[in-house]
Amino acid sequence: MEETVRWLTPEEQHAWRSFVRLQERLRGRLSRLLQTESNVSVADFAVLVELTDAPDGRQRFLDLSRALEWEKSRISHHISRMVTRGLVVREECPEDGRGAFVVMTDAGRAMIEAAAPRHVEAVRALFLDHVTPAELRVLAQISERVVEKLDEDAS
């Protein structure tokens, strides 16, 4: 049985490509700024932000992997590199011999606290300063709706 492809209309294609280009450019620019100004990679920053939002700066490996949408091997290798640099530690889960936690260290907290103000300034300069409050609300609504649908489809 052959499926009919629902090709993008010119308007849809333009919107999609513009959206992808926006993400790529922002990610690239923010990545370079974080690295040069704070000596932190975008991946380290993402992990540390997730841990900052977690109680006691600790989160299960699996939950962290899901939150970041990273494969098991990627999270494992990246956390190992962060452990080597003293930004996080691994802790075994006493209730579950197979589970483990990633826990932010004082050095990790100091790194995110130093990088966060620069990151916020960059987000404002590169993005927020160029959209209106109404556009920002629409973007938030669209983003939340699409993420909600993605989360539904994942389960």
N, C-alpha and C positions, 0 to 999 in steps of 0.2 A: 504494500500500500504506500503510495507516494504522497508525501505531505506537500502542500502548497506553501511556499515561502512568502511570508508577509514582508516584502521589501519595505525599507524606509522611504517615506515620501521625501522630497527635497527639503521640506521644512523640518521634518523629524531628523533627517541626516545632519542638517546644519546645526540643530540644537544639540544633538548627541555629540557630534565632533567638537563643538564649542565647549561643551561640558567636560569632555575628556581632556581637551587641550588645557582648559582652566586647571583641572586637577593636576595634570602632569607638570605644568609650569609652577603652580603653587608648591607642590611637593618638592620639586627640584630646588626652587629658590629657598624654601624654608629649610630644607636639608643642608644646603650650603651655608646658610646663615647660622644654623645651630652648630654645625661643625667648626666653622671659622671663628665665631664669636664665643662659643661656650664649650668647644671641644667635646660635644656630645653628638652621637649619631641620631638620626631620626628614629631608628629602631630602639636604641637605648631610651630615648625620650618617650617613645610610645609605651614601653614596658614600665618605666618609672611613673608615667602619668596614671596608668592603670593601678599600680601599687599605691600611689598617693590617694587614690579614690577608695581603696580597700581598707577595712578596719585593721588597725595596727600595721599597715603597710605590707600585708601578707595576703597571698591568694594562691589557691590550688593551681598547679601547672595546667590542668585541663581547662579550668575556667579562664585562665590568662590566655591560653591558646585560642579558645573560642572568642574571647573579647577582641583579640587582635586579628582574628581570622587567619592565623598562622597554622601551618602543618606541624604535626608533632615533632618531626625532625628539626624543623627550623627553630621552634621554640626551645627545644632541648640544646641545640648547638649555641644559640644566642645567649641563653641563660648561663651556659658554661663559660662563655667568654666574659659575661658580666660578673660572674663569681670570681674569675681570675683577677679581674680589675677591682674587686672589693665593693662593687655597687649593690650586689644582692647576695644572699646566701640561700642554700637549699636546706629545708628542714623536712624530715620525715613526718608523716602523719601517723600519730600514735593509734588512731582509731582504724586506720586502713593501711596495712603494710605495703600496699602497692602505690598508694597516693603520696604525693609530696607537695610541699608549699614552696613558693618563691617569696622571700622576705627581703624588703628593702633594708639596706644597712644605713648607718649614719652618713657614710660617704655618698651613697646613692641619693639620700635625701638632700644632702648639701649640693649635689650636682643638679638636681631638678630645681631646687630653690634658686640656684644661680642662673640657670638657663631660662626659667619660666618668664621672668620679666622681659628678656630679649625676645623670646618667642611671641609673647603677647604684643610687643611693639611691632614685630614683623607682621603678625596677622593683621593688625590694624592698618599698617602702611601698605601692605600688599593686597588686602582684600576689603576689610570693613570700611575703610575711608572712601571706597569707590562704589558703594551701594547705599541706597536710601533705606531708612528704617522699614518702609513698606516692602521693599524688595527683600530685605533680610527676613521679614516675617514669612513671606511667600516661600523663600528658599528653605526656611526651617520646616514649614508645613510639608513641602514636597519631600524633603529629606526624611522626615519622620514617617511619612506614609510609605515611601519606598523601603525604608529600613524595616518597618513593621511587616511588610509583605515578605521581604527576604527572610526575616526571622520566622515567620509562619511556614514558609516553604522549607526551611532548614529542619524543622521538627516534624 
